[in-house]
Amino acid sequence: MGPVDRPLEIGVVGAGTAGSACAILLARAGHRVTVLECVADPRPIGAGITLQPTGQLALARLGLREAVEARGARIDRLTCRRRNGKILVDLPYADIDPRLYGLGIHRGVLFETLFAAARAAGATIQCGVKIERSELAGSTRTLIDEGGGRHGPFDLVIAADGSVSELHSEAGRVRTKPYPWGALWVVVDDPGFAPERTLHQSVDGARHLLGFLPTGMAPGRDAPIVSMFWSLRVDRLEAWRAAGLAVWRDEVLRLDPRAEPILDTLHDLEPVLFSRYRDVAMSPWHGDRIVFLGDAAHAMSPQLGQGANLALVDAVTLADSIAASPDDVPRALVAYTEARRRHLGFYQFATRALTPLFQSDSRMLGWMRDLVFPHSRWFGYFRRRMVRCMVGIDRGLLRAPLPLPLALPAADLQTIRQ
Ligand SMILES: Cc1cc2nc3c(=O)[nH]c(=O)nc-3n(C[C@H](O)[C@H](O)[C@H](O)COP(=O)(O)OP(=O)(O)OC[C@H]3O[C@@H](n4cnc5c(N)ncnc54)[C@H](O)[C@@H]3O)c2cc1C
């Protein structure tokens, strides 16, 4: 994108995945972008996430795919087994296109790559500024921080401040709710998962879920790492902590003995972190001179591994919508919401529907899942639908998948099988 004739003043709240990605594209397009981030000294922390083909293509649009991929671990399939060792699902990316694969990456790698690129693109980044609200005056918005400091006025405010956005009050209709379940995470040196190129999951009913994600290399380190996650209901966290490492270790090993070398590295529960998630639903994703991106717009359970990927696609779509109507921000925002409606709607629906099958106390749901899901191995159509959902391009049963015009030539995309 070349420089625009009349640059917009754009305020971005939050320097996470969505905020930094859209700051890069909009600053490169010639707009004057100011990013306001509440953390005073943002650092590359976190655990493993899966970068799906959609997220990879969005990064390619940003010119950052190689940099991230060099520090990632290639994932060719997701395999989920039951406690008795029987396979519940086996989903190879190659089922819909041999060129597709996932990338296990450390969240910090994505953060530091995007953050550095946003600075390099010319965005002004102010850290330690916690935005609390915004004021609309005519065709501009001003952001107000917790100390009463005013930032702007901006032609457009991009709210990318995560699932507990301070700016939700500016949205039309918004519903936000914490999930009763979360996940324990631990990241350690990889004892040998990476060569299998597999995201392994093990389940026992809907109550127990264990996973191993090869995570590439952490920021500043050159040794391969793996992330292990364990599902836990939020209100059982204190009991888990009180029971201690030995009890947890036995429980995990009963489900999957491959966890042993990972658990052997732990002397206490200190390095094990707990993540909670929220569900955010909003319609539309924009208001007057404001648009919500990433978790601020559509936070969901990480069951389908899509959050960061959706945030990256949001950023690319918003930059394209603004490029198509550079002199008409309200029109660009309407176009943005319309462009994202089907894709985001599908993943919000699918995540809400699938999460209780993997994270709940329901015996019935676990039993039904164990009865139905293994058949996907024998019915190609069913399996490909599940892979398509994992890849990140699904838009619903009767709709064509999301085309991936983000970077691949259109001709290549036609070959992705329905
Ligand atoms: C356990 C777990 C596993 C996950 N696994 C995956 C996965 O495998 N694949 C995947 O794609 N996604 C995964 N996700 C989801 C993914 O991490 C998020 O969807 C993604 O990070 C969202 O990016 P974001 O930019 O919208 O929000 P965030 O990354 O949360 O960034 C928000 C930013 O805004 C800043 N901020 C917040 N409030 C303010 C304020 N008032 N003023 C200024 N700044 C503010 C924050 O400090 C932060 O920097 C997972 C999430 C969890 C919890």
The ligand as a Gaussian input file, in Angstrom:
#p B3LYP/6-31G(d) Opt

LIG

0 1
 C       -4.965000     -20.460000      27.477000
 C       -5.067000     -19.784000      26.160000
 C       -4.663000     -20.450000      25.013000
 C       -4.776000     -19.857000      23.751000
 N       -4.387000     -20.551000      22.652000
 C       -4.518000     -19.989000      21.436000
 C       -4.113000     -20.673000      20.251000
 O       -3.645000     -21.803000      20.279000
 N       -4.261000     -20.044000      19.050000
 C       -4.778000     -18.779000      18.979000
 O       -4.879000     -18.249000      17.878000
 N       -5.147000     -18.098000      20.075000
 C       -5.045000     -18.667000      21.292000
 N       -5.438000     -17.980000      22.392000
 C       -6.081000     -16.676000      22.251000
 C       -5.121000     -15.541000      21.949000
 O       -4.077000     -15.489000      22.894000
 C       -5.917000     -14.245000      21.959000
 O       -7.100000     -14.413000      21.225000
 C       -5.130000     -13.108000      21.317000
 O       -3.962000     -12.871000      22.048000
 C       -5.978000     -11.857000      21.275000
 O       -5.196000     -10.758000      20.905000
 P       -5.694000      -9.286000      21.213000
 O       -4.709000      -8.380000      20.581000
 O       -7.118000      -9.138000      20.849000
 O       -5.664000      -9.147000      22.782000
 P       -4.410000      -9.196000      23.780000
 O       -3.316000     -10.015000      23.215000
 O       -4.992000      -9.540000      25.100000
 O       -3.874000      -7.687000      23.798000
 C       -4.562000      -6.658000      24.447000
 C       -3.563000      -5.567000      24.781000
 O       -4.262000      -4.435000      25.273000
 C       -3.606000      -3.946000      26.444000
 N       -4.634000      -3.264000      27.235000
 C       -5.637000      -3.845000      27.941000
 N       -6.419000      -2.897000      28.524000
 C       -5.895000      -1.698000      28.158000
 C       -6.262000      -0.358000      28.426000
 N       -7.337000      -0.061000      29.178000
 N       -5.525000       0.641000      27.897000
 C       -4.418000       0.364000      27.139000
 N       -4.029000      -0.901000      26.858000
 C       -4.758000      -1.923000      27.343000
 C       -3.043000      -5.212000      27.094000
 O       -2.004000      -4.934000      27.994000
 C       -2.561000      -5.982000      25.866000
 O       -1.265000      -5.618000      25.482000
 C       -5.314000     -18.547000      23.663000
 C       -5.694000     -17.855000      24.814000
 C       -5.581000     -18.470000      26.052000
 C       -6.009000     -17.716000      27.286000

